[in-house]
Amino acid sequence: MTELRDVLREHLRHHLAARDRDAVAALRTAIAAIDNAEAQPVPETSATEQLLGPSPSAEVPRRTIADAEAEALVRTEIEDLRDAAGDLRAAGRDDSSARADRQADVLAAILGGRPRASGPEPE
């Protein structure tokens, strides 16, 4: 488990208690991005497995990602939210644009309070 994920979860608990919907949405999305990055690639499945599900022996442990990779994923989420805010603003959806900006600000503030993780950027 990455240190960044722990920080995001701590912030999530705080924002859940404060009932801050925008922050909760941003944090859940960032945590999900990290969780998805830790998933193992799915091998080709047979027709039987597609119908009945994988055999218990097909379960594999999640891969571990470095904190630098987790940080890069969150930075990508911030960029995506900023891009979406710009698109929404251009479409005249100022309320939705402000929400996307707020979500990006929540994640950026969390990363801003941390030293930048070193390591390779994910491709």
N, C-alpha and C positions, 0 to 999 in steps of 0.2 A: 504494500500500500504506500502511495506516495505521501510525502509530507504536505504537498499542496492540496491533495484530496482531503486530508484531515482539516486543513485550514478552511477549505470550502465548506465542509460539513459543519464545522463550528459556526461559521457565518450563517449557514442555512438554518441551524437551530435558532440562532438569535433572530433572524428575519421571519421565521415562522411564528415565533412568539410575538413579534411586533406586527404580524399580519401585513407584511410588506410584500404584496403580490408580485411586483416587478422584480424585486431582488430575489425572491424565492424562485421565480421562473428562470432567471439568469443563472442562479447557482445550480439548480437542478439540471439545466442544459449542460453546463460545464462539467458537472460530476458525471453525467451520462456520457459525454464525449470521452472522458478519461476511461470510464468503464468499457466503452466500446473499443477503445484502442487496446485494451488488455485482452480482448477476446481472441481466441485462437482462430486461424483460418478454418473455414468449414470445408472438409473434404467432400468429394463427390459421394453421393449416397445412392444406394440401390432403391429400386421400387418398393421393396419390402420395408426398408427403413423409412421411406417417405410416408408409407401408409401407417406403420406401427410405431414409428419413432425410433431413435437410435437405441442400440443395445446399451446396457449399463457400462459395458467395457469401453464404450465410445466416449465416455466423459473424460475430459482432459482438464488439467489445471489451467487457470488463466495465466497469461504471461505477465511478467512484471515490467513496467515501463519506468524509465528514469524520471526524476523530478523535472529535468530540463524538457523532456518530451511532453510531460503533462502541462508545463507552463506554455510551451509552444501551442498546444491544443487550445488552451484558454485564450491565448493571444489571437488565435484564429477565430474563436467565438466572438471576441471583441470586435475584430475587423468585420466579421459578417454582420454583427448588429449595427455597426456604424454605417456599413453599406446599405443595409435595409432601412435605416433611419433616413438616409439621403434619398433613397427611392421613394419612401413614403412621403417625405416632405415635398418632393417634386410632384407627387400625385395629389397634393393637397390634403394629405391625411396627417395633419399636425399632431393630433392626439396620439396616434399610433407611432409617429416619428419620435415624439417625446418619450414614449414608453421604451422604445428600442434604445434611445440615447441613455435613458436612466439605467437600463439593464447593462449596457456597455460600461457605464460609469461605475456600477457596483463591482464588476469584475476587474476593471482597471484599478480601482482603489485597492483591492485586495492584492493585486500584483505589485502595485506601487509601494506597498508597505513591506515588500519582501526583496531581498537581494536577488538580482537576476540569476537564475540557475545556469550553470555552464554545462555544455555538452552539445552533441550534434543535434541539429534541427531535424525533425521528421520530414520525410519526403512525401 
